[in-house]
């Protein structure tokens, strides 16, 4: 009986049921289904969110070009990034990488993408072949930023105010296992709840290494892409918010035309470099982004929902101020057309 109960407790279903961070998007966003219509009524527009970042299509709610957004940032803080237009052959991609002096590994990611979809670390020609076989639309090639710490830093500024503020910092702990000198790589994966949930992908990725016994104390990173959907642990790092850090991100954000609200996904060497703005920004996400610190396992669902309500309140306030300053919200028809075009491209 105990063995049977242990198996149930260790099942993927129970792991997901007992940790709300894994629940479907709609559960966490449930209060917004009621709050958004109220804000739309007040704004007299269902597309008021488009005013949160006038410099980004749709305010960054969905479908914006990652490449176009990165081009708006100060060049020193952006990794070398190029856009590959599809259709494109593997040979052409390899020649482009050579001409642009990229070296493996590199990061491939869709130009239009959400929640870490098809973000891959590429090592070989075969990796490129598999990628272009599965992804049929434009994608980015980005140099791999070999810095040890990855964060998501959320910034907001009211258009009528001189300075903004950092409201959320999440530290991303990549998925890893630690060897004990006797267990195989596969056994270590299946004993780790986060890794176990990624098993269907990991067993293919590491199919030739699953029987390897990792030495005692050796830490093995098994996913190097900092996305929650890929097993990354999100840790609330709001304790790092300081006056100096806010000034640093104020200076960065004010150089981005039409940007007031969003999350910088970045890498840096250490806490001190983060505070000073010495970072490499992998992506900048607008109003469609979330304050990801709420996905810390220690965070309660109730507090997370309250945070998201405040999040949407700020989107509304920034958008209304931009409207007062002359910005016209995108029409509902144009928004619908844009959405359909976006969905058509990513099919």
DAQUIUR-V159561 format. One record per backbone hydrogen bond with DSSP energy under -1.0 kcal/mol. CO is the residue of the C=O (numbers start at 1). NH is the residue of the N-H. If there is no record, write none. Layout:
BEGIN
CO|NH / CO|NH
END
This chain:
BEGIN
1|5 / 2|6 / 3|7 / 4|8 / 5|9 / 6|10 / 8|11 / 11|15 / 12|16 / 13|17 / 14|18 / 19|22 / 20|23 / 24|27 / 24|28 / 25|29 / 29|32 / 30|33 / 31|34 / 31|35 / 32|36 / 35|39 / 36|40 / 37|41 / 38|42 / 39|43 / 40|44 / 40|45 / 47|50 / 48|51 / 49|52 / 53|56 / 56|59 / 57|60 / 58|61 / 59|287 / 60|288 / 65|69 / 66|70 / 67|71 / 69|72 / 70|73 / 74|77 / 75|78 / 77|281 / 80|143 / 82|141 / 84|139 / 89|93 / 90|94 / 91|95 / 92|96 / 93|97 / 94|98 / 95|99 / 96|100 / 97|102 / 98|101 / 106|122 / 107|142 / 108|120 / 109|140 / 111|66 / 114|117 / 116|119 / 120|108 / 122|106 / 124|128 / 125|129 / 126|130 / 127|131 / 128|132 / 129|133 / 130|134 / 131|135 / 138|111 / 139|84 / 140|109 / 141|82 / 142|107 / 145|147 / 149|268 / 150|172 / 151|266 / 152|170 / 153|264 / 154|167 / 154|168 / 155|262 / 156|165 / 158|161 / 165|156 / 168|154 / 169|237 / 170|152 / 171|235 / 173|233 / 175|222 / 175|223 / 177|220 / 179|217 / 184|188 / 185|189 / 186|190 / 189|192 / 192|196 / 193|197 / 195|198 / 196|199 / 198|201 / 198|202 / 199|203 / 201|205 / 202|206 / 204|207 / 206|209 / 209|212 / 210|186 / 212|185 / 214|181 / 215|218 / 218|179 / 220|177 / 225|227 / 227|230 / 227|232 / 228|231 / 233|173 / 235|171 / 237|240 / 238|241 / 242|246 / 243|247 / 244|248 / 245|249 / 246|250 / 247|251 / 248|252 / 249|253 / 250|254 / 252|255 / 253|256 / 256|259 / 258|55 / 260|157 / 262|155 / 263|285 / 264|153 / 265|282 / 265|283 / 266|151 / 267|280 / 268|149 / 270|274 / 271|275 / 272|276 / 273|278 / 274|277 / 277|279 / 280|267 / 283|265 / 285|263 / 286|289 / 290|292 / 291|294 / 292|295 / 293|296 / 296|299 / 300|304 / 301|305 / 302|306 / 303|307 / 304|308 / 305|309 / 306|310 / 307|311 / 308|312 / 309|313 / 310|314 / 311|315 / 312|316 / 313|317 / 314|318 / 315|319 / 316|320 / 317|321 / 318|322 / 319|323 / 320|324 / 321|325 / 322|327 / 323|326 / 331|335 / 332|336 / 333|337 / 334|338 / 335|339 / 336|340 / 337|341 / 338|342 / 339|343 / 340|344 / 341|345 / 342|346
END
